[in-house]
Amino acid sequence: MPLHRRIRPLVNAAQPSPGHPLRTDEIALLRSSIERVRPLADEMTVYFYAILFQRHPEVRQLFPANLDIQRDRLLRGLLHLVELVDDPANLAHFCRRLGRDHRKFGAVTAHYPAVGAALLDSLARFAHDAWTPRLADIWSRAYGLVAQMMTDAADDDAAVNPAFWNARIVDHRLRGPGIAEITVLPDMPYPFVPGQFASMETPWQPRTWRYYSMAHRPRPDGTLTFHVKAATDGQVSPALVNHARAGDWVRLGAAQGELVLNPHMERDLVLVAGGTGLAPIQALVEQAIDLSEGRRYVDVFVGARTADELYGFEDLLRLAQRNHWLNVRAAVSHERIPGLTGTLPEVLRRFGPFYRHDAFVAGPPGMVTSVVQVLLDQGVPHSRLRHDPFDVPALEASLPGRLDRIPAQGVRA
Ligand SMILES: NC(=O)C1=CN([C@@H]2O[C@H](COP(=O)(O)OP(=O)(O)OC[C@H]3O[C@@H](n4cnc5c(N)ncnc54)[C@H](O)[C@@H]3O)[C@@H](O)[C@H]2O)C=CC1
């Protein structure tokens, strides 16, 4: 049975049924307890992992050696779940994605109670006197529901997909300073739609997963190409750019992401790519070519810091030469070159307004935030703006209809 038919609405102020739905007053309590621990988030997450690993040492092996990013994600995930608690459809969507994605960590049903107990004990400790038996009961039911939805989704997914895909690097080429285009061949068919991304684990940082978008529509030969820039403070992307070679193996989690075209919509499109955010935008351009056949105009803006980093632009120009409805423009922000100079938000202000368009934005979080603001100022409604808060997608990726509520923020790979 599909998951959405299995879950009952979480909120039911009139008729609370024992053990399950949360009433409005209970949700308010849940939220106020989270606000209470929010300033102590760092200490609370350290404590959470400490007691979890002390009680269940076998769980430690599921996590990367360096827990810093993971710590950050736990609390953000929790905050996000609490934010969605009165929105059953989106909560189910989020838990489903989380449950499916957690399969790659080897997270089995048996671990959920251990995590839940550590979580409640941590909340109890850091909420101090605000923690009451009633609050403990509310949290316990909320956690139980989330864990149930995640395990159901994981079970459903296990019927059709592997927990992860092994993929062999078949091509590795440098496209700019510190930028590589890496093509892999998964050992089994890898389903995705253009604009989505995969999580990737490399042999150089076991159990550390980073996110990279497929730069194309699905191909007949099943290969996948990613754009990777070696972040100076990163652990995974520098290894992928500088050490990975054809013949190396990586692992991929299931495709995710909401940066996807609705094939039934025919509005004009504005697509904005900053740096390696070009990957999903290029995939959307390919799909628009398949779908549109000139039924709509597509404006693409590609931004880079320097001309050397403006890889991939010529490929787009060639596509534009063959498709009159496709316009592509590039902007360079940290160098003066003939053509467009400036940051993407500045350039979009010059070319807009795009209020009749559907807008898709991909790139560094700061750029996404400011481009989204420019588009909102130009009258693009939230409902027609799509972006993935890319650096923490499994936990905070935008949900249909909630795009306006999700901040773009995060850490570099
Ligand atoms: N689906 C998605 O949203 C995807 C996101 N990404 C993310 O894109 C980023 C790419 O990084 P790089 O290639 O190093 O980009 P970058 O730092 O070289 O910047 C690319 C462009 O964005 C502009 N920009 C950067 N920060 C800005 C800010 N705060 N305000 C306005 N404009 C700004 C730059 O001027 C330049 O035009 C990574 O963080 C990666 O995680 C990558 C692929 C897909």
The ligand as a MOL file (V3000), in Angstrom:
LIG
                    3D

  0  0  0     0  0            999 V3000
M  V30 BEGIN CTAB
M  V30 COUNTS 44 48 0 0 0
M  V30 BEGIN ATOM
M  V30 1 N 21.3670 21.7460 -7.2640 0
M  V30 2 C 22.1310 22.7480 -6.8540 0
M  V30 3 O 21.6640 23.7500 -6.3390 0
M  V30 4 C 23.6080 22.6440 -7.0250 0
M  V30 5 C 24.4060 23.4280 -6.2260 0
M  V30 6 N 25.7540 23.3370 -6.3290 0
M  V30 7 C 26.5090 24.1530 -5.4030 0
M  V30 8 O 27.0080 25.2160 -6.1570 0
M  V30 9 C 28.1770 25.6910 -5.5470 0
M  V30 10 C 29.1610 25.9540 -6.6580 0
M  V30 11 O 30.2860 26.5380 -6.1270 0
M  V30 12 P 31.3880 27.1970 -7.0270 0
M  V30 13 O 31.4420 26.5170 -8.3440 0
M  V30 14 O 32.6120 27.2320 -6.1640 0
M  V30 15 O 30.8010 28.6540 -7.2300 0
M  V30 16 P 31.5830 30.0300 -7.1370 0
M  V30 17 O 31.8440 30.3620 -5.7330 0
M  V30 18 O 32.7280 29.9620 -8.0680 0
M  V30 19 O 30.4730 31.0590 -7.6780 0
M  V30 20 C 29.7700 30.8710 -8.8760 0
M  V30 21 C 28.9680 32.1160 -9.1860 0
M  V30 22 O 28.1330 32.4590 -8.1010 0
M  V30 23 C 28.3780 33.8150 -7.7250 0
M  V30 24 N 28.3020 33.9300 -6.2700 0
M  V30 25 C 29.0010 33.2130 -5.3530 0
M  V30 26 N 28.6480 33.5830 -4.1170 0
M  V30 27 C 27.7190 34.5550 -4.2540 0
M  V30 28 C 26.9620 35.3430 -3.3430 0
M  V30 29 N 27.0970 35.2060 -2.0180 0
M  V30 30 N 26.0980 36.2490 -3.8570 0
M  V30 31 C 25.9350 36.4040 -5.1730 0
M  V30 32 N 26.6240 35.6840 -6.0880 0
M  V30 33 C 27.5030 34.7850 -5.6310 0
M  V30 34 C 29.7590 34.1210 -8.2140 0
M  V30 35 O 29.8760 35.5260 -8.4390 0
M  V30 36 C 29.8030 33.3510 -9.4950 0
M  V30 37 O 29.1280 34.0540 -10.5200 0
M  V30 38 C 28.6150 24.6770 -4.5170 0
M  V30 39 O 28.2960 25.1840 -3.2570 0
M  V30 40 C 27.7310 23.4730 -4.8300 0
M  V30 41 O 27.4410 22.7580 -3.6750 0
M  V30 42 C 26.3610 22.5660 -7.2550 0
M  V30 43 C 25.6040 21.7620 -8.0770 0
M  V30 44 C 24.1650 21.7100 -7.9890 0
M  V30 END ATOM
M  V30 BEGIN BOND
M  V30 1 1 1 2
M  V30 2 2 2 3
M  V30 3 1 2 4
M  V30 4 2 4 5
M  V30 5 1 4 44
M  V30 6 1 5 6
M  V30 7 1 6 7
M  V30 8 1 6 42
M  V30 9 1 7 8
M  V30 10 1 7 40
M  V30 11 1 8 9
M  V30 12 1 9 10
M  V30 13 1 9 38
M  V30 14 1 10 11
M  V30 15 1 11 12
M  V30 16 2 12 13
M  V30 17 1 12 14
M  V30 18 1 12 15
M  V30 19 1 15 16
M  V30 20 2 16 17
M  V30 21 1 16 18
M  V30 22 1 16 19
M  V30 23 1 19 20
M  V30 24 1 20 21
M  V30 25 1 21 22
M  V30 26 1 21 36
M  V30 27 1 22 23
M  V30 28 1 23 24
M  V30 29 1 23 34
M  V30 30 1 24 25
M  V30 31 1 24 33
M  V30 32 2 25 26
M  V30 33 1 26 27
M  V30 34 1 27 28
M  V30 35 2 27 33
M  V30 36 1 28 29
M  V30 37 2 28 30
M  V30 38 1 30 31
M  V30 39 2 31 32
M  V30 40 1 32 33
M  V30 41 1 34 35
M  V30 42 1 34 36
M  V30 43 1 36 37
M  V30 44 1 38 39
M  V30 45 1 38 40
M  V30 46 1 40 41
M  V30 47 2 42 43
M  V30 48 1 43 44
M  V30 END BOND
M  V30 END CTAB
M  END
